[in-house]
Amino acid sequence: MTTQETHPARPDARLAAARIASVDALRGFSLLGILVVNIAFLASGYRMAGLAEPAFDSGLDWAVRWVVTLFLENKFYLLFSFLFGYSFTLQMDSARRRGRPFTPMFLRRLAGLFLLGLAHAVLLFPGDILTTYAAVGLALLVLRGVQPKTAIALAVVLTLLLALGFMLLAVLATAGFDMSGRVADGSVEAAASNSALGGAFWQIVSEHLRKLSLIIVARVLFQGPAVLAACLIGLAVGRLGVLRDLGAYTTTLRRLQWTGFTVGLAGAAFYASSAWNASVHKFWGEAVDLVTAPLLAAAYAATFLRVLPYLPRLGRALAAPGRMALSNYLAQSLICSLIFTGYGLALVDRVSPPLEVVIALGIFVLQVGYSRWWLARRRYGPVEWFLRYLTYWGRPAVRR
């Protein structure tokens, strides 16, 4: 035993543990937001088609749709992507300390993510993001040597180019494309999707494959670059060591809060209007949201990290599911599939938006309890253990 090992309570060790716990808690917070957004798409083919479920048209139903779209949609997957980029820097540092070659380990990790994501998309949820992370991880590997300022500049350029792309689509749609019948066609498609999702195993899988074939272009051209931009910000933050000493960046965090809760919320309001108000074309909303959603997501993160030291119980509760976020992300889709599709209760398009949110909160509370129970006995979540096995090409320790 070394000299340092005889002082387990030394201040630097406690600070390091606190930093890791805060990142895990932020990841758990992001996981909750993702679930509240995703459950609507898992529960009805209408939401996947960009439409409101016609069976639920009350004032409360619409209020929940607006709140979720305004405050949550397209914000929390950016937070998760930011943390993916930040964790990338931690993995590089860990490999350097251990004297291990980073590239082959990370490539095996990305291969595992891709296989998990592919299975997730085909069997449970075509809105999977793990395959996107696997592709974006390759770009991070190529860009791993960039300086923080360069990473931030690249993220800004990617975001602006995406926004310009949606603006061009909006102009073209407004000027030349006939959008009449789009809602009717979407309704027919959504009804057919609901029928398939409530059917047998092969009907569900076939519907997932059909949706994947439709959205793959959007994934490559739009979501991929947006995820990469958020990951690059995470890489820059990891390189700068911001999360290692938040007190030194208090002014920056305050500026993020002011900007995010003003510009970000204004952009989110415009995006929500484009989603639910036919007078504003959805592509204009997407263009504005691409620029402003990262600001609101940053404001959420800054506020969460500043408040967390005053709410230690909340931090501990969120850190547990955050430590096994991959297992919980996949479990969320599995549980929702058992509730809404023919895998289980087949309640597709039979649950109102408010009840969807209640179910999402219930699932997450169960995951908090389960994660704490699991991690009290084991080092890693079940899927995290498998991914770690692939990364290091060896059997990791299971028990604490």
C-alpha positions as a printed NumPy array, in Angstrom:
array([[  0.   ,   0.   ,   0.   ],
       [  1.332,   3.406,  -0.969],
       [  1.499,   6.447,   1.286],
       [ -1.455,   8.029,  -0.476],
       [ -3.572,   4.93 ,   0.023],
       [ -3.258,   5.265,   3.79 ],
       [ -5.218,   8.562,   3.669],
       [ -8.541,   7.766,   2.02 ],
       [-10.169,  10.958,   3.298],
       [ -7.642,  13.407,   1.9  ],
       [ -9.25 ,  16.575,   0.423],
       [ -8.254,  15.966,  -3.22 ],
       [ -9.852,  12.504,  -3.152],
       [-13.077,  13.902,  -1.685],
       [-13.173,  16.663,  -4.3  ],
       [-12.603,  14.18 ,  -7.118],
       [-15.417,  11.974,  -5.806],
       [-17.724,  15.006,  -5.572],
       [-16.913,  16.005,  -9.152],
       [-17.664,  12.52 , -10.448],
       [-20.912,  12.403,  -8.451],
       [-22.036,  15.751,  -9.877],
       [-21.423,  14.565, -13.451],
       [-23.316,  11.331, -12.72 ],
       [-26.177,  13.356, -11.232],
       [-26.301,  15.582, -14.319],
       [-26.39 ,  12.453, -16.465],
       [-29.275,  11.111, -14.378],
       [-31.094,  14.439, -14.737],
       [-30.619,  14.235, -18.524],
       [-31.91 ,  10.662, -18.521],
       [-35.145,  11.792, -16.865],
       [-35.69 ,  14.535, -19.443],
       [-35.053,  12.121, -22.312],
       [-37.602,   9.658, -20.935],
       [-40.34 ,  12.3  , -20.58 ],
       [-39.763,  13.3  , -24.222],
       [-39.341,   9.805, -25.682],
       [-42.349,   8.214, -24.042],
       [-44.724,  10.176, -26.271],
       [-43.01 ,   8.761, -29.366],
       [-43.045,   5.265, -27.91 ],
       [-46.726,   5.531, -26.987],
       [-48.208,   6.612, -30.32 ],
       [-47.504,   6.521, -34.024],
       [-49.008,  10.001, -34.328],
       [-46.174,  11.626, -32.388],
       [-43.593,   9.817, -34.486],
       [-45.369,  11.318, -37.525],
       [-45.144,  14.787, -35.967],
       [-48.85 ,  14.97 , -35.131],
       [-50.965,  15.205, -32.003],
       [-52.992,  12.139, -31.09 ],
       [-56.567,  12.934, -32.234],
       [-58.081,  10.913, -29.381],
       [-56.637,  13.344, -26.818],
       [-57.743,  16.907, -27.46 ],
       [-58.52 ,  18.363, -24.031],
       [-56.972,  21.545, -22.674],
       [-54.818,  19.52 , -20.276],
       [-53.603,  17.287, -23.114],
       [-52.497,  20.313, -25.118],
       [-50.943,  22.003, -22.088],
       [-48.736,  18.948, -21.478],
       [-47.731,  18.791, -25.155],
       [-46.731,  22.452, -25.132],
       [-44.799,  22.183, -21.858],
       [-42.83 ,  19.116, -22.979],
       [-42.073,  20.64 , -26.384],
       [-41.156,  24.024, -24.912],
       [-38.966,  22.978, -21.994],
       [-37.713,  19.465, -22.775],
       [-37.763,  18.466, -26.437],
       [-34.361,  18.715, -28.169],
       [-32.691,  19.942, -24.974],
       [-31.904,  16.85 , -22.962],
       [-30.414,  14.748, -25.737],
       [-28.004,  17.666, -26.226],
       [-27.077,  17.469, -22.532],
       [-26.508,  13.752, -22.909],
       [-24.371,  14.37 , -25.997],
       [-22.359,  16.996, -24.145],
       [-21.639,  14.434, -21.43 ],
       [-20.62 ,  11.878, -24.081],
       [-17.974,  14.31 , -25.325],
       [-16.897,  15.12 , -21.781],
       [-16.578,  11.421, -20.907],
       [-14.457,  10.975, -24.028],
       [-11.778,  13.18 , -22.432],
       [-11.972,  11.184, -19.188],
       [-11.474,   7.934, -21.087],
       [ -8.436,   9.351, -22.884],
       [ -6.946,  10.47 , -19.563],
       [ -7.632,   7.068, -18.005],
       [ -5.931,   5.229, -20.876],
       [ -2.925,   7.558, -20.622],
       [ -2.581,   6.974, -16.879],
       [ -2.765,   3.209, -17.338],
       [ -0.34 ,   3.235, -20.262],
       [ -2.841,   1.567, -22.571],
       [ -3.403,   2.362, -26.282],
       [ -6.581,   4.419, -26.43 ],
       [ -7.638,   4.043, -30.067],
       [ -8.251,   0.256, -30.195],
       [-10.07 ,   0.364, -26.853],
       [-12.327,   3.194, -27.97 ],
       [-13.048,   1.552, -31.321],
       [-14.181,  -1.608, -29.526],
       [-16.385,   0.556, -27.31 ],
       [-17.938,   2.248, -30.347],
       [-18.535,  -1.133, -31.98 ],
       [-20.368,  -2.266, -28.857],
       [-22.436,   0.937, -28.812],
       [-23.351,   0.47 , -32.47 ],
       [-24.483,  -3.134, -31.965],
       [-26.513,  -2.216, -28.882],
       [-28.054,   0.741, -30.696],
       [-28.911,  -1.342, -33.759],
       [-30.67 ,  -3.946, -31.62 ],
       [-32.426,  -1.18 , -29.686],
       [-33.637,   0.521, -32.879],
       [-34.908,  -2.662, -34.517],
       [-36.496,  -4.302, -31.476],
       [-37.632,  -1.422, -29.256],
       [-37.351,   2.159, -30.513],
       [-36.319,   3.439, -33.96 ],
       [-35.537,   6.786, -32.338],
       [-32.362,   5.236, -30.888],
       [-29.382,   7.548, -30.446],
       [-26.645,   5.025, -29.591],
       [-25.85 ,   4.335, -33.251],
       [-25.475,   8.084, -33.734],
       [-23.04 ,   8.206, -30.812],
       [-21.055,   5.371, -32.37 ],
       [-20.686,   7.326, -35.622],
       [-19.969,  10.612, -33.846],
       [-17.382,   8.829, -31.693],
       [-15.339,   8.161, -34.821],
       [-15.328,  11.889, -35.558],
       [-14.245,  12.609, -31.97 ],
       [-11.416,  10.13 , -32.382],
       [-10.197,  12.013, -35.45 ],
       [-10.593,  15.399, -33.732],
       [ -9.232,  14.371, -30.336],
       [ -6.145,  16.561, -30.684],
       [ -7.968,  19.828, -31.36 ],
       [ -7.638,  22.708, -28.932],
       [-10.703,  23.737, -26.862],
       [-11.195,  26.981, -28.811],
       [-11.086,  25.084, -32.088],
       [-13.58 ,  22.503, -30.809],
       [-15.994,  25.272, -29.774],
       [-15.569,  27.045, -33.126],
       [-16.309,  23.8  , -34.99 ],
       [-19.425,  23.26 , -32.867],
       [-20.676,  26.777, -33.655],
       [-20.017,  26.359, -37.398],
       [-21.821,  22.992, -37.478],
       [-24.81 ,  24.45 , -35.659],
       [-25.073,  27.472, -37.944],
       [-24.751,  25.346, -41.079],
       [-27.546,  23.075, -39.843],
       [-29.736,  26.079, -39.087],
       [-29.083,  27.486, -42.562],
       [-30.021,  24.114, -44.043],
       [-33.404,  24.153, -42.315],
       [-33.947,  27.774, -43.323],
       [-33.371,  26.775, -46.947],
       [-35.857,  23.914, -46.6  ],
       [-38.382,  26.321, -45.103],
       [-37.95 ,  28.784, -47.969],
       [-38.283,  26.022, -50.566],
       [-41.348,  24.563, -48.882],
       [-43.003,  27.963, -48.591],
       [-42.197,  28.983, -52.153],
       [-42.63 ,  25.875, -54.209],
       [-43.609,  22.654, -52.497],
       [-47.252,  21.768, -52.051],
       [-47.666,  20.877, -48.404],
       [-51.423,  20.316, -48.606],
       [-52.438,  16.822, -47.635],
       [-49.33 ,  16.39 , -45.516],
       [-51.331,  16.138, -42.291],
       [-53.9  ,  13.797, -43.82 ],
       [-51.183,  11.553, -45.209],
       [-49.452,  11.633, -41.843],
       [-52.675,  10.621, -40.099],
       [-53.116,   7.611, -42.369],
       [-49.506,   6.625, -41.817],
       [-49.816,   7.064, -38.042],
       [-52.967,   4.905, -37.886],
       [-51.201,   2.152, -39.832],
       [-48.199,   2.457, -37.534],
       [-50.399,   2.1  , -34.445],
       [-51.954,  -1.036, -35.887],
       [-48.542,  -2.583, -36.55 ],
       [-47.134,  -1.625, -33.137],
       [-50.068,  -3.27 , -31.421],
       [-49.571,  -6.484, -33.371],
       [-47.265,  -9.48 , -33.24 ],
       [-43.48 ,  -9.488, -32.872],
       [-42.685,  -9.446, -36.595],
       [-45.202,  -6.669, -37.25 ],
       [-43.511,  -4.519, -34.618],
       [-40.026,  -5.211, -35.981],
       [-41.167,  -4.543, -39.562],
       [-42.648,  -1.207, -38.504],
       [-39.418,  -0.25 , -36.748],
       [-37.419,  -1.14 , -39.861],
       [-39.784,   0.887, -42.047],
       [-39.37 ,   3.94 , -39.793],
       [-35.608,   3.515, -39.749],
       [-35.511,   3.561, -43.54 ],
       [-37.428,   6.857, -43.491],
       [-35.41 ,   8.679, -40.855],
       [-31.878,   7.519, -41.67 ],
       [-31.25 ,  10.498, -43.986],
       [-32.366,  12.934, -41.308],
       [-30.066,  11.164, -38.839],
       [-27.051,  11.477, -41.107],
       [-27.657,  15.039, -42.293],
       [-29.149,  16.668, -39.208],
       [-29.086,  14.81 , -35.891],
       [-25.536,  13.514, -36.352],
       [-23.975,  16.969, -36.804],
       [-26.061,  18.38 , -33.93 ],
       [-24.857,  15.582, -31.63 ],
       [-21.276,  16.108, -32.798],
       [-21.51 ,  19.835, -32.008],
       [-22.662,  19.085, -28.45 ],
       [-19.93 ,  16.454, -28.065],
       [-17.3  ,  18.968, -29.181],
       [-18.468,  21.371, -26.48 ],
       [-18.147,  18.537, -23.97 ],
       [-14.65 ,  17.789, -25.258],
       [-13.676,  21.45 , -24.836],
       [-15.095,  21.589, -21.31 ],
       [-13.222,  18.412, -20.413],
       [ -9.967,  19.8  , -21.786],
       [-10.41 ,  23.102, -19.94 ],
       [-11.229,  21.343, -16.665],
       [-14.349,  23.426, -16.078],
       [-16.188,  20.721, -14.127],
       [-13.136,  20.147, -11.931],
       [-13.432,  23.644, -10.467],
       [-16.87 ,  25.156, -10.984],
       [-16.143,  27.915,  -8.484],
       [-13.592,  29.41 , -10.865],
       [-16.234,  29.68 , -13.596],
       [-19.119,  31.202, -11.621],
       [-19.316,  34.261, -13.89 ],
       [-19.446,  32.064, -17.005],
       [-22.166,  29.881, -15.488],
       [-24.239,  32.968, -14.649],
       [-23.902,  34.247, -18.195],
       [-25.028,  30.87 , -19.521],
       [-28.068,  31.027, -17.26 ],
       [-29.021,  34.554, -18.33 ],
       [-28.539,  33.8  , -22.018],
       [-30.177,  30.39 , -21.911],
       [-33.234,  31.457, -19.973],
       [-33.83 ,  34.471, -22.241],
       [-32.674,  33.68 , -25.765],
       [-33.038,  29.917, -25.251],
       [-36.591,  30.075, -23.945],
       [-37.614,  32.553, -26.657],
       [-36.304,  30.171, -29.304],
       [-38.017,  27.238, -27.587],
       [-41.325,  29.133, -27.646],
       [-40.955,  29.739, -31.392],
       [-40.087,  26.059, -31.912],
       [-43.13 ,  24.916, -29.916],
       [-45.319,  27.248, -31.955],
       [-43.975,  25.766, -35.194],
       [-44.654,  22.254, -33.883],
       [-48.259,  22.867, -32.844],
       [-49.342,  25.964, -34.798],
       [-49.804,  25.546, -38.547],
       [-49.203,  29.264, -39.157],
       [-45.449,  28.767, -38.614],
       [-43.69 ,  26.216, -40.814],
       [-41.921,  23.536, -38.79 ],
       [-38.624,  24.02 , -40.653],
       [-38.404,  27.626, -39.426],
       [-38.905,  26.319, -35.914],
       [-36.206,  23.689, -36.393],
       [-33.768,  26.326, -37.664],
       [-34.334,  28.57 , -34.645],
       [-34.27 ,  25.642, -32.231],
       [-30.925,  24.4  , -33.538],
       [-29.34 ,  27.694, -32.493],
       [-31.212,  28.305, -29.241],
       [-31.761,  24.802, -27.797],
       [-28.037,  24.424, -26.913],
       [-28.256,  27.696, -24.975],
       [-31.245,  26.496, -22.965],
       [-29.597,  23.103, -22.376],
       [-26.472,  24.919, -21.147],
       [-28.618,  27.024, -18.801],
       [-30.177,  23.855, -17.397],
       [-26.745,  22.323, -16.81 ],
       [-25.316,  25.494, -15.242],
       [-28.304,  25.879, -12.918],
       [-28.273,  22.206, -11.967],
       [-24.562,  22.181, -11.134],
       [-24.798,  25.403,  -9.117],
       [-27.811,  24.222,  -7.118],
       [-26.647,  20.63 ,  -6.611],
       [-24.347,  21.301,  -3.592],
       [-27.393,  22.587,  -1.681],
       [-29.457,  19.476,  -2.496],
       [-27.197,  16.528,  -1.626],
       [-30.046,  14.017,  -1.346],
       [-31.29 ,  14.887,  -4.804],
       [-27.735,  14.584,  -6.112],
       [-27.329,  11.116,  -4.62 ],
       [-30.708,  10.024,  -5.986],
       [-29.891,  11.166,  -9.534],
       [-26.273,   9.972,  -9.491],
       [-27.266,   6.305,  -9.168],
       [-29.247,   6.058, -12.433],
       [-26.646,   8.347, -14.016],
       [-23.861,   5.864, -13.224],
       [-25.685,   3.167, -15.169],
       [-27.328,   5.482, -17.7  ],
       [-26.892,   3.125, -20.651],
       [-28.645,   0.262, -18.868],
       [-31.44 ,   2.582, -17.789],
       [-31.823,   4.169, -21.233],
       [-32.355,   0.754, -22.813],
       [-34.576,  -0.368, -19.928],
       [-36.81 ,   2.677, -20.442],
       [-37.499,   1.617, -24.03 ],
       [-38.075,  -1.986, -22.953],
       [-40.564,  -1.016, -20.228],
       [-42.405,   1.376, -22.534],
       [-42.543,  -1.286, -25.266],
       [-44.102,  -3.719, -22.792],
       [-46.699,  -1.083, -21.926],
       [-47.529,   0.331, -25.351],
       [-46.788,  -2.319, -28.008],
       [-47.874,  -5.871, -28.763],
       [-44.909,  -7.122, -26.756],
       [-47.102,  -6.563, -23.71 ],
       [-50.249,  -4.555, -22.957],
       [-50.566,  -3.015, -26.459],
       [-51.806,   0.337, -25.131],
       [-50.495,   2.205, -28.179],
       [-52.427,   5.474, -28.699],
       [-54.627,   4.745, -25.659],
       [-52.738,   6.789, -23.062],
       [-53.163,  10.554, -22.755],
       [-50.164,  12.942, -22.663],
       [-50.591,  13.736, -18.93 ],
       [-50.702,  10.035, -18.06 ],
       [-47.629,   9.436, -20.233],
       [-45.703,  11.932, -18.102],
       [-46.95 ,  10.259, -14.911],
       [-45.824,   6.861, -16.247],
       [-42.427,   8.309, -17.192],
       [-41.933,   9.727, -13.701],
       [-42.967,   6.397, -12.186],
       [-40.499,   4.492, -14.35 ],
       [-37.698,   6.855, -13.387],
       [-38.46 ,   6.587,  -9.661],
       [-38.257,   2.805, -10.003],
       [-34.942,   3.165, -11.829],
       [-33.553,   5.362,  -9.051],
       [-34.366,   2.698,  -6.468],
       [-33.172,  -0.173,  -8.627],
       [-29.926,   1.599,  -9.56 ],
       [-29.078,   2.325,  -5.931],
       [-29.783,  -1.291,  -4.991],
       [-27.719,  -2.643,  -7.906],
       [-24.71 ,  -0.356,  -7.373],
       [-24.6  ,  -1.051,  -3.663],
       [-23.444,  -4.554,  -4.602],
       [-21.84 ,  -4.179,  -8.009],
       [-19.355,  -1.863,  -9.665],
       [-21.182,  -1.349, -12.965],
       [-24.624,  -1.553, -14.492],
       [-25.276,  -4.717, -16.554],
       [-24.906,  -3.075, -19.975],
       [-22.006,  -0.936, -18.732],
       [-20.262,  -4.144, -17.644],
       [-20.707,  -5.619, -21.134],
       [-19.395,  -2.452, -22.799],
       [-16.443,  -2.346, -20.43 ],
       [-15.698,  -5.976, -21.282],
       [-15.513,  -5.057, -24.976],
       [-13.487,  -1.91 , -24.314],
       [-10.763,  -3.567, -22.253],
       [-11.162,  -7.006, -23.851],
       [-11.198,  -8.637, -20.455],
       [-13.644,  -9.558, -17.743],
       [-14.168,  -6.599, -15.375],
       [-14.652,  -7.085, -11.65 ],
       [-18.329,  -7.438, -10.767],
       [-18.609,  -7.104,  -7.005],
       [-17.632,  -4.121,  -4.971]])
